[in-house]
Amino acid sequence: MNLEPSVGLSRPLTAGVVTALVGVTSSFAVVLTGLAAVGATRAQAASGLLVLCLTMGLATIVLAWRHRMPITVAWSTPGAAVLATTGMVEGGWSAAVGAFFVVAALILLTALWPRLGRVIARIPPSIAQAMLAGVLFPLCLAPVTGLVANPWGVAPVLLTWLVVARLSPRWAAPAAFAAAAIVVLVHVVGTGAAFDPVTLVPRLELTAPTLTGEAVIGLAVPLFLVTMASQNVPGVAVMRSFGYDVPWRPAMAVTGIGTAVGAAAGGHAINLAAISAALAAAPEADPDARRRWVAGVSTGVSALVLGGFSAALVALVAVAPVAVVPAVAGIALFAAFGSALQQAIDDPGERLAAVVTFLVAASGVAVAGVGAAFWALIAGLTVRSVLHAGRGRSGPR
């Protein structure tokens, strides 16, 4: 292996550390919110956060090292939002774990049968993004409602986010988390609450999976579709924009295996990074594109290190004052919500179907025990089929 001197590697190494820090600190609250919503206890949620850091770190190292590309793997933040809005399914937490295994199997199937990936890619982007926007919408309202419920706790978080978003957008969500951490510490000092040292030690909590129809249809299917349509497919596109052709089958095999390995410990899904992928793949990571793979490896190693703080993060959340953690989770999703909403309504010919999809997903309704995300997809595709029936490709839009 022929590497440049350590001075030359400082930029990609630093870029990797930044990528991992931004990815974890900006969205871990969303993950914890999602896991708790589908029935995870505090210990199980901490286990899920830990195993996600471990699996995405190892997957990133394997892919970046093997293919000499700055490929980065992340947990599925949109998938965590699906968990948060779907809530408890029949069978509780063990059924949710079973759904995670189903997601892993579907991701692996896309590696063995690439046509499945192409089928997912053929879902109209407007419908897929409208479903995602609808899923994110209730969570993005949390900073607004939280500001009313606990203005002294939430206002500093929002103000910090706004100022940093003006100065350095990529650090806005992590800065909001830092502000929330200060709010929590002030609250702890003021109330005399204490951390139990035992809960600060990261450990895995394994759960035997069970399969229920409600969990498979209402949780696994939307989780898989959102992960593919809003993470894996865009992740490949982002990497291609920087001149890297991500090997689809190996990437799906590694993330599918990683999801399967982490499922019993509470990891809902890992996937190719999309937005954060640019931090390691852009020229800022290293002017020499051939050396940027080092940033990928650095990202993976940093994720492994951050996994050691998973229990501490959960303990911090546990003692947080009302509305602060949901506000941080909502802030972390602002950019994703805005992007999804823009793509959903960008094409006038697809707008009506996208609006229906968004409204059904945002409603949170459950029919026959199946959550709104699934029915949003069905409703959007149905409306689109009726509106486009009989039209050729060149028909009016």
N, C-alpha and C positions, 0 to 999 in steps of 0.2 A: 504494500500500500504506500503510495507516494504522496505525502502530504506536505503542504507548505509549512514554514516555521510557525510556531505557536502564535506569534504576533499576527500573522496573516489569518489565523483561525479565530481570532478574538471576536470579529464581527459576527460570523455565523453562530458561534457559541452563545454570544449575548442575545442574538435574535431568537435563538431557541428558548432561552430562559424567559425572555419577554413573551414569546408566544404561549408558553405554558402558564405563566402568571396571569396573563390577560384572559386566557381561556377558562382557567379554573376559578379565579376570583370574580369574574364577571357573571358567571352563571351557576355556581354551585347552589345558590339559594333556590333556583328553579328546580334543580334536581331533587333537593331535599323536600321541596313543596310537593313535587310529583310523587315521590316515593311515599310520603306520609299520606297523601290523598288516596292511594290505593291500598292502604292498610299497614304500612311498615311502622314498626315501633321505632323509638329513638335509636336503639342499638342496631336494628335492621337497616335503618336509613344511613347510619354511620358506616355500616358494613358495605352498603351499596356504593356510597361515595368513595370509600377506600378501594373497592375492587374495580370501579370504573377508572380511577387514577392508575391503578396497576396495569389493567388490561390495555388501556389506550396508550400508556407509556411503552409497554413492551411491543405492542403492535406498531407503534411509530418507529421504534428502534429497528425492528425487523424489516419493515418496508423501506425505510430510508437507507439502511445499511445494505440491504440486498440489491436494491435497484439504483442506488447512488442518485437518489432524487430527494428533494426536501418534502417528502410526503409526510403529512401529519394526520394523526387520528384523534378524534375528539369524542366525548360523549354526545349523545343526541339531545341537544337542548330543546328543539321542537318536540322531540319524543317525550321529554319530561313534561312539557306543557300539555301534551295529550293526556298523560297520566293525571295531571292536576285537574284538568277539566272533566275527565271521564269519571274519576272517583272510584269508590269501592265497587268491585264487581262480585258476582256470585262466586263464593268460595274464598273470598277475602284475599289476604296477602299470598297464600300458597297458590291461588289461582292466578294472581298477577305474575308470580314467579314462573308458573307454567306458560303464561303468555310470553314472557321474555325468552323462554326456550323456543317457542314457536317462531318468534322473530328471528332468532339465531338460525333456525332451520331454513327460513325463507331467504335470509341473506346468503347462506351457503348454497341454496338452490340457484341463486343468481350467478354464483361462480361456476357451478356445474352446468347450468343451462342459461347461457347469456341472453336467450330470447326473452326470459322473464324480465330482465333488466330493460330490454327494449320495449316491452309491453308497458312497464311502469313509466318509461320516458315518453310514451305516446299519450299518457293522460294529459289532456290540455293543460298547459302551465297555468292558465287563468283559473281553472277549477282547483288544481292542486294548491296554488298559492292562496286562493280564497278560503279553502278549508283551513290552511295553516293560519291565515289572518283571523278567522273566526275562533279558532282554538286559542290563539294568543290574546284576543281582545279582552276577555274577562280578567286575565292576569295583568294586563297593562292598565286596567282601571284601578288596581290596588294602590298605586301612589296617590291617586286622586281621592279615593275614599279614605285612605289612611291619613291623608293630610287633615281631614275633618275629624277622624276618630282620635288622632294623637298628633296634633300639630307640632308640639315641642320635640317629638321624636322623629317625625318624618320630614319636617321642613329643613333641618340641616342636611339631610341626605339629598333632598331634591336640589337645594342650593349648591351643594358641592358638585353634584352631577352636572348642573347647568354651567357652572364656571369652568370646570375641566373640559366639558364638551366643546366649549368655545376655544380653549387653549390647545387641547390635545385629545381629540375625539376617541382614540383607541383606549385611553386610560379613564374615560368618563365612568364606565360601569365599575371598574375596580376601585376608583376613587369614591364612588357612592358606597361601596362595601366598606371601605376604610372609615368613612364617616359614620356608617351604621355601627361599626365595631366600637368607635369612640362613644356613641350614644349608649350602646349596650353596657360598656364598662362604667360610664357615669351612672347608669341605672343600677348596676350591681353595687357600686360603692354607696349610692344613696339608699338603697333598700337593704343592704347587708346580706344580699344573696351570696352564695358560695358555690364554687365548682367542686364536684366530687372528683378527686384525683384519678379514681379508677376509670371514670368515663372519658378521660383524656387519652387513654391508651388505645390506639387503633387495633381492631380485631375483626375477624370475619365471623358473621353469623349465617350459617347455612340453613336453608329452608327447603324441605321436600316439595317439589312442584305437584300441582294437581291441574287437570285440564277440565275446563267447563266451556260449553258453547258460547256463553256470554262473554267470557274472557277472551276467547279466540277471536270472535267476530267483532266485539266491541272494543277490545283493547289491542290485541296482537296485530290485527289487520291495519287499523289506523296508525299504530306505532310504526309498523313496517313501511307503509306507504309514505308517511311523513319523513321518516328517516331516509328513504331512497330519494324521494322527490325534492326534498329541501336540503339534504346534506350530501349524499353520495353523488348524485348527478351534477349538481352545481359544483361540488368539490373537484370533480374531474375537469369541468369547464374552467374553473379558476386556475388550476394547475396548467391547463393547456394555454391559457392566456400568457403564461410566463415561459412557454416553450417546453413544457414537460408533458409527455404522453403517459399518463398513469396506467399501469397494467391492470386492467379491469378484473380479470379472474383472480390473480393473486391478492389484490386489494380486498375483494369481496370474501375470499377464502380466509384471509387473516382476520378481518373484522367480524366475520361470521363465527369463526372459532373463538375469538376473544369474547364475543357476546355470549356464546354458549358456556365458556369457562366461568364468566362472571355472573351468569343468571341466578344460580342457586344462592349466591351471596348478596343478591339484590341489585345487580347491574342490569339496567333495562336495555341498553344498546350502545355500541360504539360504532363509529362510522368515519368516513373521510371528513376531515375538517373542510369547511367551505370558506366562510369569511376570514377566520383566523389563519387559513392556509397561506394567505398572501404575506403574512408577517415573516414566514420562513422562506417563501419562494420568491419574493420580490428582490430586485437588485439591491435594495437597502440592506438585505441580509448579507450580501457579498457581491461585489461587481462581477466576480467570476462565477458564472452559472454552474460550472462543474464542481464547485466547492460548497454549494448551498445545501447539499445533502447533510453536511455536518450540522446545519441548523435543525434539520429533522431529528437527527440523533440527540442533539442537545435538548430539543423539546421533549422527547421521550424520557430521557433521564430526569429532566426537571419535573415531569409529571409523576414519576416514581417517588421523587423526594417529597413533592407536595401531598402525596397520598398519606404520608406520615402525619400530616396535620388534619386529616379528615375528621377524627374524633373531636379534636379541639374546635373545629368549625361547627360541628353539630352541637357541642356543649354551649358555644356562644349563641347559637340560634335558640337553644332551649331556654335561656334566661333573658332573651330579648324582650323589650316592652312591646305592647300590642301594636300591630300594624307596621312595625319597622321592617321585619324580614319580608313580608309580602311586597312592601314598597320596593325593596332592593331587587326582588325577583322581577317585578314589573318593569323597573328601569332597565334591567338587563335585556329585556325583550323589546324595548322601544324600537331599536333599529331593525330587528327582524320583522316586527309587525308592520312598520312603515314600508319596508321593501316588499313584503308579501302583498300588502294592500295595493301598492302601486302596480305590481305585476298583474294582480287579479283584474283590475279595471282598466288597464292600459289599452286593450283592444276593444273598441266600441262594439264590434260584432259579438264579442264574448261576454260583454259586461253584465247583461241581465242574468245569465246562468251563473256568473261569478257572484253576483249579489245574492242570489238565492242560496248558493253554497255557503257564503259568508254568514248569512242570517241564521241558517239552520245550525251551523257549527257554533255560532256565538250564543244561540239560545240555550244550549246545555241540556236540551230535552233528551230523554232516554225512552226508547220504544222497545218493548219486549226485552228489557234489560240491556239493550245495546245502546251505547253512548252516541252523542250528537255528531262526532267526527265522521263516523261511518255513514250515518243517514245524510249528512251534508254532501258527502261524495256521491251517494246515490241520487239525491235530489238534484244536484248540479248537473250530473251527467244526463239525467232524464230530461231536464229542462233544455239542456243544450241539444239533445237528440231531437226533441220536438221542434225546436226553433230552426234547426238546420236540416230537417227532413226534406229530402227532394232537392236540396241545393247541391250543385257541383262545387268543386274546389274554387272555381272562379265566380261563384254566385255572389249576390249582394251580401255585404257585411254590415 
